[in-house]
Amino acid sequence: MNPYFANALGLVAPYYNLALVLIVILLFLRLFRIRNKKAYTLPWKLLFFAVLVYVAEEIVTVIAATGLIHPPKVLFPIFEMIIITTFIYMLLLQKEYVSNPKKRK
């Protein structure tokens, strides 16, 4: 692969990620407008929170790439830990919901 192409792709990838995540956020907002009271949306809300943390991470990446700020090296692992912890908690909630049909009524 051409090293210039790799450098160019590395520079524009965060912008593309933000554009695609904007579409995902719009889909989430549409999901949350559904008025079905029987729908269990708590895991989806946690997934939405994780996506918002990812958006914050990408914004910091874009601003750091422009040279406006120099974030500490520990900031990105903190973002990743928040996202991973949210995913694990979301999966555990969904597992509990599926395994306890008595609570659904």
C-alpha distance (Angstrom), angle and dihedral (degrees) to the residues before:
residue distance angle dihedral
M1 . . .
N2 3.74 . .
P3 3.83 110.8 .
Y4 3.81 90.4 -139.8
F5 3.79 90.7 56.6
A6 3.80 90.9 49.5
N7 3.80 91.4 50.5
A8 3.80 92.2 47.3
L9 3.79 91.4 48.2
G10 3.80 90.3 49.7
L11 3.79 90.5 53.5
V12 3.82 97.6 49.5
A13 3.83 99.9 35.2
P14 3.83 95.0 87.0
Y15 3.81 90.1 53.3
Y16 3.80 91.7 51.0
N17 3.80 90.0 46.9
L18 3.80 90.6 53.8
A19 3.80 91.5 48.7
L20 3.80 92.6 51.1
V21 3.80 92.6 44.8
L22 3.80 88.9 52.9
I23 3.81 87.6 61.4
V24 3.80 90.2 49.2
I25 3.82 91.4 50.2
L26 3.80 90.3 52.3
L27 3.81 89.6 51.8
F28 3.81 90.6 49.8
L29 3.79 91.5 51.3
R30 3.78 89.3 51.0
L31 3.82 90.0 50.2
F32 3.80 91.9 51.8
R33 3.81 91.7 52.7
I34 3.81 91.1 64.4
R35 3.79 107.8 109.8
N36 3.81 98.0 -150.7
K37 3.80 104.6 135.3
K38 3.81 92.5 -165.3
A39 3.80 93.9 58.8
Y40 3.79 114.5 105.5
T41 3.80 102.3 -138.7
L42 3.81 102.9 161.8
P43 3.84 93.8 99.6
W44 3.80 89.0 48.7
K45 3.80 90.5 51.6
L46 3.80 89.6 52.2
L47 3.79 90.2 48.9
F48 3.81 88.3 51.1
F49 3.82 89.1 52.3
A50 3.82 89.7 51.8
V51 3.80 90.1 50.6
L52 3.81 90.0 51.4
V53 3.81 90.0 51.6
Y54 3.80 87.6 50.9
V55 3.81 89.4 51.7
A56 3.80 89.7 52.3
E57 3.80 89.4 50.1
E58 3.80 91.9 50.8
I59 3.80 92.3 47.5
V60 3.80 90.0 52.7
T61 3.82 88.4 48.6
V62 3.80 92.6 51.7
I63 3.79 93.2 46.5
A64 3.81 91.0 46.9
A65 3.81 90.4 50.0
T66 3.79 89.5 56.8
G67 3.79 89.8 52.9
L68 3.80 96.6 -120.4
I69 3.80 93.8 121.1
H70 3.77 136.3 16.6
P71 3.81 106.2 -147.7
P72 3.79 118.5 -155.1
K73 3.79 115.1 -98.4
V74 3.79 91.5 -116.8
L75 3.82 93.6 60.9
F76 3.81 97.9 79.3
P77 3.83 95.4 48.6
I78 3.82 88.0 50.7
F79 3.80 89.6 54.1
E80 3.79 90.4 49.0
M81 3.81 92.8 48.6
I82 3.80 90.9 51.5
I83 3.81 90.7 50.8
I84 3.82 94.6 46.5
T85 3.81 93.2 45.3
T86 3.80 90.5 50.1
F87 3.82 90.8 50.4
I88 3.80 92.2 50.3
Y89 3.80 92.6 47.9
M90 3.80 90.3 47.1
L91 3.81 91.5 52.7
L92 3.80 92.3 47.6
L93 3.80 91.3 51.0
Q94 3.79 91.1 50.0
K95 3.81 91.5 47.9
E96 3.80 90.6 51.3
Y97 3.80 91.4 47.9
V98 3.80 92.9 50.6
S99 3.80 94.5 44.8
N100 3.85 94.6 49.6
P101 3.81 108.3 57.3
K102 3.83 91.1 167.1
K103 3.81 91.9 69.9
R104 3.81 92.3 55.1
K105 3.81 95.2 69.9
